[in-house]
Amino acid sequence: MKHSGPQKRASASAASQAPNALSLPDNIAGIEAVYRALCRIGDCDSDGHLLEWREAQLRAIRASQVSDLIVKLQCLAELTGGADGLTAKGTSLAHEWVQSLLRDAVYLAGVSEGAE
């Protein structure tokens, strides 16, 4: 005899009531804080996947102040700093960084013009 009906409903109900383990911030300072915390929790070697996640989040989030632009420019400088040139993936990432920075600069210029 199989009694899975109520158990399935109970576990589905418990899953729907579980709190989110991590809510992602919507600003660059918040992403940096989450990244640092995850590095401490991990094995402190700045795992490549974690670094890629951080950089993808930074490219997607609009800079709201000059310090945010500096964080993004540091990432671009690290990517392009090697003397060996960029791989195809590195070139693509550099273009994504430039587009993100350009979008941010246009936004910040509009914000400061509106403040005058």
C-alpha atoms as a printed R data frame, in Angstrom:
    type eleno elety resid chain resno      x      y       z
1   ATOM     1    CA   MET     A     1  0.000  0.000   0.000
2   ATOM     2    CA   LYS     A     2  1.408  3.401  -1.040
3   ATOM     3    CA   HIS     A     3  0.726  6.537   1.045
4   ATOM     4    CA   SER     A     4  2.560  9.309  -0.774
5   ATOM     5    CA   GLY     A     5 -0.264 11.825  -1.300
6   ATOM     6    CA   PRO     A     6 -0.289 13.691   2.038
7   ATOM     7    CA   GLN     A     7  3.492 13.457   2.404
8   ATOM     8    CA   LYS     A     8  4.029 15.030  -1.009
9   ATOM     9    CA   ARG     A     9  1.640 17.855  -0.181
10  ATOM    10    CA   ALA     A    10  3.297 18.424   3.200
11  ATOM    11    CA   SER     A    11  6.806 18.611   1.720
12  ATOM    12    CA   ALA     A    12  5.638 20.895  -1.092
13  ATOM    13    CA   SER     A    13  3.979 23.136   1.482
14  ATOM    14    CA   ALA     A    14  7.144 23.238   3.599
15  ATOM    15    CA   ALA     A    15  9.235 24.084   0.532
16  ATOM    16    CA   SER     A    16  6.951 26.974  -0.383
17  ATOM    17    CA   GLN     A    17  7.309 28.385   3.148
18  ATOM    18    CA   ALA     A    18 11.119 28.134   3.229
19  ATOM    19    CA   PRO     A    19 12.769 31.558   3.359
20  ATOM    20    CA   ASN     A    20 15.139 32.622   0.609
21  ATOM    21    CA   ALA     A    21 18.657 31.680   1.560
22  ATOM    22    CA   LEU     A    22 20.145 34.728  -0.143
23  ATOM    23    CA   SER     A    23 18.579 37.770  -1.706
24  ATOM    24    CA   LEU     A    24 20.860 39.504  -4.170
25  ATOM    25    CA   PRO     A    25 21.493 43.207  -3.793
26  ATOM    26    CA   ASP     A    26 20.683 45.563  -6.639
27  ATOM    27    CA   ASN     A    27 23.744 47.785  -6.274
28  ATOM    28    CA   ILE     A    28 27.461 47.397  -6.838
29  ATOM    29    CA   ALA     A    29 28.506 47.858  -3.203
30  ATOM    30    CA   GLY     A    30 26.082 45.090  -2.229
31  ATOM    31    CA   ILE     A    31 27.402 42.710  -4.899
32  ATOM    32    CA   GLU     A    32 30.944 43.382  -3.681
33  ATOM    33    CA   ALA     A    33 29.908 42.606  -0.086
34  ATOM    34    CA   VAL     A    34 28.223 39.339  -1.117
35  ATOM    35    CA   TYR     A    35 31.266 38.371  -3.188
36  ATOM    36    CA   ARG     A    36 33.644 39.002  -0.259
37  ATOM    37    CA   ALA     A    37 31.399 37.000   2.084
38  ATOM    38    CA   LEU     A    38 31.204 34.074  -0.335
39  ATOM    39    CA   CYS     A    39 34.992 34.127  -0.743
40  ATOM    40    CA   ARG     A    40 35.400 33.875   3.038
41  ATOM    41    CA   ILE     A    41 32.911 31.016   3.233
42  ATOM    42    CA   GLY     A    42 34.646 29.181   0.403
43  ATOM    43    CA   ASP     A    43 38.256 28.142   0.273
44  ATOM    44    CA   CYS     A    44 39.424 31.777  -0.131
45  ATOM    45    CA   ASP     A    45 40.928 31.208  -3.575
46  ATOM    46    CA   SER     A    46 38.446 33.414  -5.481
47  ATOM    47    CA   ASP     A    47 37.032 30.457  -7.352
48  ATOM    48    CA   GLY     A    48 36.783 31.180 -11.069
49  ATOM    49    CA   HIS     A    49 33.031 30.610 -11.211
50  ATOM    50    CA   LEU     A    50 32.438 32.951  -8.290
51  ATOM    51    CA   LEU     A    51 34.598 35.612  -9.934
52  ATOM    52    CA   GLU     A    52 32.686 35.202 -13.213
53  ATOM    53    CA   TRP     A    53 29.392 35.543 -11.300
54  ATOM    54    CA   ARG     A    54 30.619 38.734  -9.613
55  ATOM    55    CA   GLU     A    55 31.751 40.286 -12.873
56  ATOM    56    CA   ALA     A    56 28.509 39.366 -14.660
57  ATOM    57    CA   GLN     A    57 26.519 41.015 -11.861
58  ATOM    58    CA   LEU     A    58 28.705 44.124 -11.975
59  ATOM    59    CA   ARG     A    59 28.263 44.453 -15.748
60  ATOM    60    CA   ALA     A    60 24.486 44.104 -15.431
61  ATOM    61    CA   ILE     A    61 23.981 46.612 -12.606
62  ATOM    62    CA   ARG     A    62 24.076 50.310 -13.418
63  ATOM    63    CA   ALA     A    63 26.653 52.403 -11.578
64  ATOM    64    CA   SER     A    64 24.963 55.024  -9.437
65  ATOM    65    CA   GLN     A    65 28.096 56.902  -8.374
66  ATOM    66    CA   VAL     A    66 31.706 57.386  -9.410
67  ATOM    67    CA   SER     A    67 32.980 54.778  -6.927
68  ATOM    68    CA   ASP     A    68 30.868 52.187  -8.790
69  ATOM    69    CA   LEU     A    69 32.563 53.175 -12.054
70  ATOM    70    CA   ILE     A    70 35.938 52.714 -10.374
71  ATOM    71    CA   VAL     A    71 35.043 49.134  -9.373
72  ATOM    72    CA   LYS     A    72 34.042 48.379 -12.968
73  ATOM    73    CA   LEU     A    73 37.165 50.030 -14.401
74  ATOM    74    CA   GLN     A    74 39.334 47.944 -12.045
75  ATOM    75    CA   CYS     A    75 37.708 44.782 -13.410
76  ATOM    76    CA   LEU     A    76 38.335 45.912 -16.988
77  ATOM    77    CA   ALA     A    77 41.947 46.814 -16.135
78  ATOM    78    CA   GLU     A    78 42.504 43.347 -14.620
79  ATOM    79    CA   LEU     A    79 41.085 41.722 -17.747
80  ATOM    80    CA   THR     A    80 43.197 43.745 -20.167
81  ATOM    81    CA   GLY     A    81 46.353 44.026 -18.049
82  ATOM    82    CA   GLY     A    82 48.177 41.011 -19.476
83  ATOM    83    CA   ALA     A    83 50.909 41.453 -22.073
84  ATOM    84    CA   ASP     A    84 49.896 38.310 -23.968
85  ATOM    85    CA   GLY     A    85 46.780 39.845 -25.486
86  ATOM    86    CA   LEU     A    86 43.201 38.736 -25.056
87  ATOM    87    CA   THR     A    87 41.597 35.467 -25.981
88  ATOM    88    CA   ALA     A    88 38.342 35.525 -27.955
89  ATOM    89    CA   LYS     A    89 36.431 35.228 -24.676
90  ATOM    90    CA   GLY     A    90 38.523 37.998 -23.113
91  ATOM    91    CA   THR     A    91 37.841 40.266 -26.086
92  ATOM    92    CA   SER     A    92 34.119 39.608 -25.778
93  ATOM    93    CA   LEU     A    93 34.213 40.349 -22.044
94  ATOM    94    CA   ALA     A    94 36.179 43.563 -22.657
95  ATOM    95    CA   HIS     A    95 33.483 44.711 -25.093
96  ATOM    96    CA   GLU     A    96 30.791 43.904 -22.501
97  ATOM    97    CA   TRP     A    97 32.680 45.944 -19.878
98  ATOM    98    CA   VAL     A    98 33.028 48.898 -22.253
99  ATOM    99    CA   GLN     A    99 29.301 48.802 -23.086
100 ATOM   100    CA   SER     A   100 28.416 48.626 -19.391
101 ATOM   101    CA   LEU     A   101 30.727 51.530 -18.545
102 ATOM   102    CA   LEU     A   102 29.415 53.621 -21.435
103 ATOM   103    CA   ARG     A   103 25.826 53.040 -20.295
104 ATOM   104    CA   ASP     A   104 26.799 54.056 -16.758
105 ATOM   105    CA   ALA     A   105 28.643 57.194 -17.885
106 ATOM   106    CA   VAL     A   106 25.644 58.316 -19.955
107 ATOM   107    CA   TYR     A   107 23.355 57.683 -16.974
108 ATOM   108    CA   LEU     A   108 25.612 59.523 -14.526
109 ATOM   109    CA   ALA     A   109 26.017 62.455 -16.933
110 ATOM   110    CA   GLY     A   110 22.229 62.715 -17.173
111 ATOM   111    CA   VAL     A   111 21.865 62.553 -13.407
112 ATOM   112    CA   SER     A   112 24.427 65.313 -12.832
113 ATOM   113    CA   GLU     A   113 22.940 67.489 -15.604
114 ATOM   114    CA   GLY     A   114 19.509 67.104 -14.013
115 ATOM   115    CA   ALA     A   115 20.922 68.169 -10.639
116 ATOM   116    CA   GLU     A   116 22.130 71.522 -11.995
